[in-house]
Amino acid sequence: MSTESSENVTKRDEWRSVSMATGPGDRAAAEDAVRAAYRQAGFPEPESVVWARSPLEAVRILQGAEFGSDTGACVREALRNAPLAAERQRVHTELGPRGFSEHWRATGADLWELTGTVVDRITAGVVDAVARNRKERTAIRLLLLDAVLGQHDAAWLSAFGTEPGEPLHALARVAREAGWWWPFEKVAVISERPTELHRDEAGRLDSGAGPALAYADGFELFAWRGMPVPAEFLDILRTLTAEHIRTEENAELRRVMLEYYGYDRYLDESGARPIHRDETGVLWRIELDGDEDVVMVEVINSTPEPDGTSRTYWLRVPPDTRTARAGVAWTFGLSAEEYGPVAQT
């Protein structure tokens, strides 16, 4: 198994698409795959398969009067963890410790980061929506740990064998058609995939126009560049003023406001003054109550644009930066003293 093979790249790209898929999948195919996973693990097929429109609705179904404690024991360990561990051991034995690490970096590592944040946000959102006290929060978290993550298991599924006859084949078939699912002895509850998913260029949940993640039952998560925000916060963003940003007491929300509004625009409209200037640019500082200062260097591109104009750029630098030169040098990983000769070349 070559770590950089075109097969690995193709499979990684396929599972990246699966992890980000939205809208209903093929329910019949998902149910057939769930039943196959039970048989493969040596269990009878579940007496019933129930669909939910979101992980939140699935949790409410499992807590509801219809099932109560009559679901039987959770069989996630046998259906998901055992075949995953077996496949992991097979690949590790085949490639060795170093080869396995390289293989993981070439396949599932990036997807692990991409899906992990979404899984964390869904978990937090479900707990916040259902639990009313600490005891309930613990119970909901334990119930969420019983879930097989479906499309959000994409990192593992991209790294290991998922073809017919291989241990993860059934799990992969479910993942291509559904979201999270809960396997119990008597019942399997399957969540549909989200209806909306919006990310920024870094892969973070991000939307300034509505929910960053939404399901058909109305379960929604709002985020701006990865940071969870209240739904009503988006309306605030659309009517922001420099004064509103200045008086916002929540440091994290104020940081989101600044990113949305634009540091350069805020500097211009807030009356900020430069604290240093030299031949490399102008250093600006925004003092924020309860948060570290925002320090930026204003620089002008030395290469003119096609129309002959020169564009201005804003470089955010560490808050302890004292000179424009030191700030520009920092963006190159250099000290102010080291930057001089480089700048002259």
C-alpha positions as CSV (number, residue, x, y, z in Angstrom):
1,M,0.0,0.0,0.0
2,S,1.7,3.2,-1.2
3,T,1.0,6.2,1.1
4,E,1.1,8.7,-1.8
5,S,-0.7,6.6,-4.4
6,S,-3.3,8.0,-6.6
7,E,-5.7,5.5,-5.1
8,N,-5.2,7.1,-1.7
9,V,-5.8,10.6,-3.1
10,T,-8.9,9.4,-4.9
11,K,-10.3,7.7,-1.8
12,R,-9.5,10.7,0.4
13,D,-11.3,13.1,-2.0
14,E,-14.3,10.7,-2.2
15,W,-14.6,10.6,1.6
16,R,-14.1,14.3,1.9
17,S,-17.2,14.7,-0.3
18,V,-19.1,12.1,1.8
19,S,-18.3,14.0,5.0
20,M,-19.7,17.2,3.5
21,A,-22.7,15.7,1.8
22,T,-26.1,17.3,2.5
23,G,-29.7,16.3,1.8
24,P,-31.4,13.0,2.1
25,G,-29.5,9.8,1.2
26,D,-30.9,6.5,0.0
27,R,-32.8,5.3,3.0
28,A,-33.3,1.8,1.7
29,A,-29.6,1.4,1.0
30,A,-28.7,2.8,4.4
31,E,-31.1,0.4,6.2
32,D,-29.8,-2.6,4.2
33,A,-26.3,-1.6,5.2
34,V,-27.2,-1.2,8.9
35,R,-28.8,-4.7,8.9
36,A,-25.6,-6.1,7.2
37,A,-23.5,-4.5,10.0
38,Y,-25.5,-6.3,12.6
39,R,-25.2,-9.7,10.8
40,Q,-21.5,-9.1,10.3
41,A,-21.0,-8.6,14.0
42,G,-23.0,-11.7,14.8
43,F,-26.2,-10.1,16.0
44,P,-29.7,-10.6,14.8
45,E,-31.0,-7.7,12.7
46,P,-32.8,-5.0,14.8
47,E,-36.5,-5.4,15.2
48,S,-37.0,-1.9,13.8
49,V,-35.1,0.8,12.1
50,V,-36.3,4.4,12.9
51,W,-35.3,7.5,11.0
52,A,-34.7,10.9,12.6
53,R,-34.3,14.2,10.8
54,S,-31.3,15.2,12.9
55,P,-29.0,13.9,15.8
56,L,-31.1,16.0,18.1
57,E,-34.4,14.3,17.0
58,A,-32.7,10.9,17.3
59,V,-31.7,11.6,20.9
60,R,-35.3,12.7,21.7
61,I,-36.6,9.6,20.1
62,L,-34.3,7.4,22.2
63,Q,-35.3,9.3,25.3
64,G,-39.0,9.1,24.5
65,A,-41.8,6.9,25.7
66,E,-41.8,4.8,22.5
67,F,-38.5,3.1,23.4
68,G,-37.5,4.1,26.9
69,S,-35.2,1.3,28.2
70,D,-36.6,-1.2,25.7
71,T,-34.0,-0.7,23.1
72,G,-31.7,-3.4,24.4
73,A,-28.0,-2.8,24.9
74,C,-25.9,-0.6,22.7
75,V,-23.9,-2.8,20.2
76,R,-21.7,0.0,18.9
77,E,-18.6,-1.7,20.2
78,A,-19.1,-4.8,18.2
79,L,-20.5,-3.1,15.1
80,R,-18.1,-0.2,14.8
81,N,-15.2,-0.3,17.2
82,A,-14.2,-3.9,16.8
83,P,-13.9,-4.0,12.9
84,L,-12.3,-0.6,13.0
85,A,-9.6,-1.8,15.4
86,A,-9.1,-4.9,13.4
87,E,-8.6,-3.0,10.2
88,R,-6.3,-0.5,11.9
89,Q,-4.2,-3.4,13.2
90,R,-4.0,-4.9,9.7
91,V,-2.8,-1.8,8.1
92,H,-0.3,-1.1,10.9
93,T,1.1,-4.6,10.6
94,E,1.4,-4.2,6.8
95,L,3.0,-0.8,6.8
96,G,4.9,-0.7,10.2
97,P,4.7,2.3,12.6
98,R,6.4,4.8,10.3
99,G,4.5,3.7,7.2
100,F,1.2,3.8,9.1
101,S,1.8,7.4,10.2
102,E,2.6,8.4,6.6
103,H,-0.5,6.6,5.4
104,W,-2.7,8.3,8.0
105,R,-1.2,11.7,7.0
106,A,-1.9,10.9,3.3
107,T,-5.5,9.8,3.9
108,G,-7.5,10.5,7.0
109,A,-5.5,13.1,9.0
110,D,-7.0,16.2,7.3
111,L,-10.4,14.8,7.4
112,W,-10.1,14.1,11.1
113,E,-9.5,17.8,11.7
114,L,-12.3,18.7,9.3
115,T,-15.0,16.4,10.8
116,G,-13.9,16.6,14.4
117,T,-14.9,20.2,14.8
118,V,-18.4,19.5,13.3
119,V,-18.8,16.5,15.6
120,D,-17.9,18.6,18.6
121,R,-20.4,21.4,17.6
122,I,-23.2,18.9,17.0
123,T,-22.5,17.3,20.4
124,A,-22.5,20.6,22.2
125,G,-25.7,21.8,20.3
126,V,-27.6,18.6,21.2
127,V,-26.6,18.8,24.8
128,D,-27.5,22.4,25.1
129,A,-30.9,21.8,23.4
130,V,-32.0,18.9,25.5
131,A,-30.3,18.9,28.9
132,R,-31.6,21.1,31.7
133,N,-29.1,20.3,34.4
134,R,-25.7,18.7,35.0
135,K,-27.1,15.2,35.4
136,E,-29.0,15.4,32.2
137,R,-26.0,16.8,30.4
138,T,-24.0,13.8,31.4
139,A,-26.7,11.4,30.3
140,I,-27.0,13.0,26.9
141,R,-23.3,13.0,26.4
142,L,-23.2,9.3,27.2
143,L,-26.1,8.7,24.7
144,L,-24.2,10.6,22.0
145,L,-21.2,8.4,22.6
146,D,-23.3,5.4,21.6
147,A,-23.6,6.9,18.1
148,V,-21.8,5.6,15.1
149,L,-20.9,8.8,13.2
150,G,-21.9,7.8,9.7
151,Q,-20.6,10.4,7.2
152,H,-18.5,11.9,10.0
153,D,-16.5,8.7,10.3
154,A,-15.0,9.6,6.9
155,A,-11.5,10.0,8.2
156,W,-11.2,6.4,9.3
157,L,-13.1,5.1,6.3
158,S,-10.7,6.9,3.9
159,A,-7.7,5.3,5.6
160,F,-8.9,1.7,5.7
161,G,-10.4,-0.9,3.4
162,T,-14.1,-0.5,2.7
163,E,-14.6,-2.8,-0.3
164,P,-17.0,-5.7,-0.3
165,G,-15.7,-8.4,2.1
166,E,-13.6,-6.0,4.1
167,P,-14.5,-5.3,7.8
168,L,-15.7,-1.7,7.3
169,H,-17.7,-2.3,4.1
170,A,-21.2,-2.1,5.8
171,L,-20.2,1.0,7.9
172,A,-19.0,2.7,4.7
173,R,-22.3,1.9,2.9
174,V,-24.2,3.5,5.8
175,A,-21.9,6.5,5.9
176,R,-22.5,7.2,2.2
177,E,-26.2,7.6,2.8
178,A,-26.7,8.8,6.3
179,G,-25.5,10.8,9.3
180,W,-25.1,9.6,12.8
181,W,-26.9,6.3,13.8
182,W,-27.5,4.5,17.1
183,P,-27.2,0.7,17.0
184,F,-29.1,-1.1,19.9
185,E,-30.0,-4.7,20.1
186,K,-33.7,-4.1,19.3
187,V,-33.7,-0.9,17.4
188,A,-31.4,1.2,15.2
189,V,-32.1,4.9,15.0
190,I,-30.6,6.7,11.9
191,S,-30.3,10.4,11.5
192,E,-30.5,12.1,8.1
193,R,-27.7,14.2,6.9
194,P,-27.8,18.0,7.3
195,T,-29.7,20.1,4.8
196,E,-27.1,22.8,4.9
197,L,-23.4,22.9,5.6
198,H,-21.3,26.1,5.1
199,R,-17.5,26.3,5.7
200,D,-14.8,28.9,5.1
201,E,-11.6,28.3,3.2
202,A,-10.0,26.8,6.3
203,G,-12.8,24.3,6.7
204,R,-14.4,25.9,9.7
205,L,-18.1,26.2,10.1
206,D,-18.9,29.7,8.8
207,S,-21.9,31.6,7.6
208,G,-22.8,35.3,8.0
209,A,-26.2,34.8,6.2
210,G,-27.8,32.0,8.2
211,P,-27.0,28.7,10.0
212,A,-23.7,27.2,9.2
213,L,-25.2,23.7,9.8
214,A,-28.9,22.9,9.6
215,Y,-31.1,19.9,9.7
216,A,-34.6,19.3,8.3
217,D,-36.2,19.4,11.8
218,G,-34.9,22.9,12.5
219,F,-31.8,21.9,14.5
220,E,-29.3,24.6,13.5
221,L,-25.9,25.7,14.5
222,F,-24.6,29.2,13.8
223,A,-20.9,30.0,13.5
224,W,-18.6,32.7,12.1
225,R,-15.2,31.4,11.0
226,G,-15.5,28.5,13.3
227,M,-16.6,30.4,16.4
228,P,-20.1,29.5,17.7
229,V,-22.4,32.5,17.8
230,P,-26.0,33.0,18.8
231,A,-28.5,33.1,15.9
232,E,-29.5,36.7,16.6
233,F,-25.8,37.7,16.4
234,L,-25.9,37.5,12.6
235,D,-28.5,40.3,12.5
236,I,-26.1,42.4,14.7
237,L,-23.3,41.7,12.2
238,R,-25.3,43.2,9.4
239,T,-25.8,46.5,11.2
240,L,-22.4,46.8,12.9
241,T,-20.8,50.1,13.7
242,A,-17.4,50.9,15.1
243,E,-19.1,52.1,18.3
244,H,-21.0,48.9,18.7
245,I,-17.7,47.0,18.4
246,R,-16.0,49.2,20.9
247,T,-18.8,48.7,23.5
248,E,-19.2,45.0,23.1
249,E,-18.3,43.4,26.5
250,N,-17.9,39.8,25.3
251,A,-14.3,39.6,24.0
252,E,-14.9,36.6,21.7
253,L,-17.9,38.2,20.1
254,R,-16.0,41.4,19.7
255,R,-13.3,39.6,17.9
256,V,-15.8,38.1,15.5
257,M,-17.3,41.6,15.0
258,L,-13.8,42.9,14.1
259,E,-13.2,40.2,11.6
260,Y,-16.6,40.7,10.0
261,Y,-16.3,44.5,9.9
262,G,-12.7,44.5,8.8
263,Y,-9.8,45.7,10.9
264,D,-8.9,48.4,8.4
265,R,-12.4,49.8,8.3
266,Y,-12.5,49.8,12.1
267,L,-9.2,51.5,12.3
268,D,-10.4,54.2,9.9
269,E,-13.7,54.8,11.6
270,S,-12.7,54.4,15.2
271,G,-10.2,57.2,15.2
272,A,-7.3,54.9,15.9
273,R,-3.8,56.5,15.7
274,P,-0.6,54.9,14.4
275,I,2.0,54.1,17.0
276,H,5.0,53.8,14.7
277,R,5.9,54.2,11.1
278,D,9.1,53.6,9.1
279,E,10.0,52.7,5.5
280,T,8.2,49.3,5.8
281,G,4.8,50.6,6.8
282,V,2.6,51.9,9.6
283,L,2.0,50.1,12.9
284,W,-1.5,50.4,14.4
285,R,-2.8,49.3,17.8
286,I,-6.5,48.7,18.8
287,E,-6.8,48.5,22.6
288,L,-9.6,46.2,23.6
289,D,-11.0,45.9,27.2
290,G,-10.7,42.3,28.5
291,D,-8.8,41.0,25.5
292,E,-5.3,41.3,24.0
293,D,-4.7,44.4,21.8
294,V,-5.1,44.0,18.1
295,V,-1.9,45.2,16.4
296,M,-1.6,45.5,12.6
297,V,0.9,46.8,10.1
298,E,-0.3,48.8,7.1
299,V,1.9,48.1,4.1
300,I,1.7,49.1,0.5
301,N,2.4,46.5,-2.2
302,S,5.6,47.6,-3.9
303,T,4.5,45.9,-7.2
304,P,1.8,48.1,-8.9
305,E,-1.4,46.6,-10.0
306,P,-2.1,46.4,-13.8
307,D,-3.9,49.7,-13.6
308,G,-0.9,51.4,-12.1
309,T,-2.3,51.7,-8.5
310,S,-0.7,50.2,-5.4
311,R,-2.8,48.1,-3.0
312,T,-2.8,48.5,0.8
313,Y,-2.6,45.4,2.9
314,W,-3.1,44.9,6.6
315,L,-1.0,42.4,8.4
316,R,-2.0,41.3,11.9
317,V,1.0,40.8,14.1
318,P,1.7,39.8,17.7
319,P,0.4,42.3,20.3
320,D,3.9,43.0,21.7
321,T,5.2,44.3,18.3
322,R,6.8,47.7,18.8
323,T,7.8,48.8,15.3
324,A,6.4,48.4,11.8
325,R,9.6,46.8,10.7
326,A,9.4,44.2,13.5
327,G,5.8,43.4,12.4
328,V,6.7,42.9,8.8
329,A,9.7,40.9,9.7
330,W,7.5,38.7,11.9
331,T,5.4,37.7,8.9
332,F,8.5,36.3,7.3
333,G,9.5,34.5,10.5
334,L,12.4,36.9,11.0
335,S,13.5,39.4,13.6
336,A,13.6,43.1,12.8
337,E,17.4,43.0,12.6
338,E,17.3,40.0,10.2
339,Y,14.7,41.5,7.9
340,G,16.8,44.4,6.8
341,P,19.2,42.6,4.4
342,V,16.3,40.5,3.0
343,A,14.3,43.6,2.3
344,Q,17.1,45.1,0.2
345,T,17.4,42.1,-2.1
